């Protein structure tokens, strides 16, 4: 870790059978998601936005959270 890093110290227990992975998606200026609430975005049922990096802030999202330009969405995808 480096100075200024943010560590998330909470999460599910990672058992041997855990097969999910995290992906970062940066919302650029031409994204159709800008201005949309997370509940309005059509993600596959196996994907969940678990965290948003917004500048130097960390946002724990709900379905009402509105996506802004330059947000970085952390998406958890579980594999079936």
ABEGO torsion letter per residue (X at the ends): XBBGBBBBABEBBBBAABABBBBBBBBBAABAABGBBAAABBBBAABBBABBBBEABBBBBBAABBBBBGBBBBBBBBBX
